[in-house]
């Protein structure tokens, strides 16, 4: 029991060093069956994403010519931000459990 707990803490600690706002693994489990999380894949068109998840809460133009959509996932009274980024051609190239703004800050911090 002690070794598995220590191993889990080491993994979390090493992953948390990779970004300024790490994604919470609990959110990945809690929201894994939400359509935006479960069905959206890299390369998918923006139109298909909107058909799956509806209109985003907000969206933002990115410096690389792409865009980023912010969504708010809700489950059992718990709200969680979720972003989906699109490249300049309107295809998904990233997603995760944070806002577009947090994702951009992480991108800037990592170089």
N, C-alpha and C positions, 0 to 999 in steps of 0.2 A: 504494500500500500504506500509506504513512504517513498519507495523508488519511483513508482508511477506518478505520484504527486510531484516529486522533484523534476521528473522528466517533463511533465506537462508545463510546469513553471518555466523551465529552460526554453521550451519551444515558444511560449508566449513572450518571454523576455526577448528572445532573438528576433521574433517577428515584429515586436513593437519598436525595435530600432530601425525598421525599414521605412517608417513614415511618421509624420508628425501627428496624424490623427488615425490611429490604427482602426481597422474594422473589428467589430465585436463578434467573435465566433457564435455567441448566443443568438445574435440577430440572424446570422446565417441559418441557424437551426429553426428559430421561431418563424421566419418568413420564407423558408425554402419552398413552400408550396404556393406562394403568391404567383400569379401569372407573370408579372414582370421579372421575377427572380427565376422561375422555373422554365419559362418558354423563350425569353429573349436570348439570342445568341449573337456572337460577333458575326458581322457581315449582313445581318438582317437590315432591311430598309426602315427608315424612319416611319413611313406610312404603316408598315406592319407592326412596329412597336406601339404606335398610337392606337391601332386597332386592338391590340392586346391589353394595353394599360390605360387607355384613355388620354385625355389632354393632360400634359404635365402641369404641376403647380406653378412652375416658372421655367424659363429656359434662358440660356446665355450663349452669346457668340464667343467662340474661343479664338485665341491668337493664331492658331494654325489653319483657320478657315472653316473649322468644324463648329458644331454646336453641342451644348450639353443640356439635357432635360432633368429637372428636379422633380421627383415624385415623393409623396408621403404615403408610406405603407401603414395600414392600421390593422391591428389584430388584438382582440381582447383588451381594448382600451390603451394599448401601447402603440405609440406612433414612432415611426422610424424613417429618416430620410434615405432616399435611394437615388443615385444618379445613373444616367445612361449617356455616354458620349458618342457623337457621330463624327465621322471624318468629313472632309470637304465634299464628298460625293453623296452624303446622306446615309451612310451605312454605319451600323454599330461598331465601335472599336474599343469600348470599355464600359464597365458598369460596376457598381459597388454600393456598400452601405454607408454613405456619407453624402453631403451635398456637393454640388458642382464646385462651389467655392472652396470647400475643404479639399476636394480632389485637386483643384488647381494649385492650392497652396502646397500640397504634397509634391506635385510635379516640380514646382519652382524650388522647393527645398532639396529635392533629390538631384537637381542639376539639370 
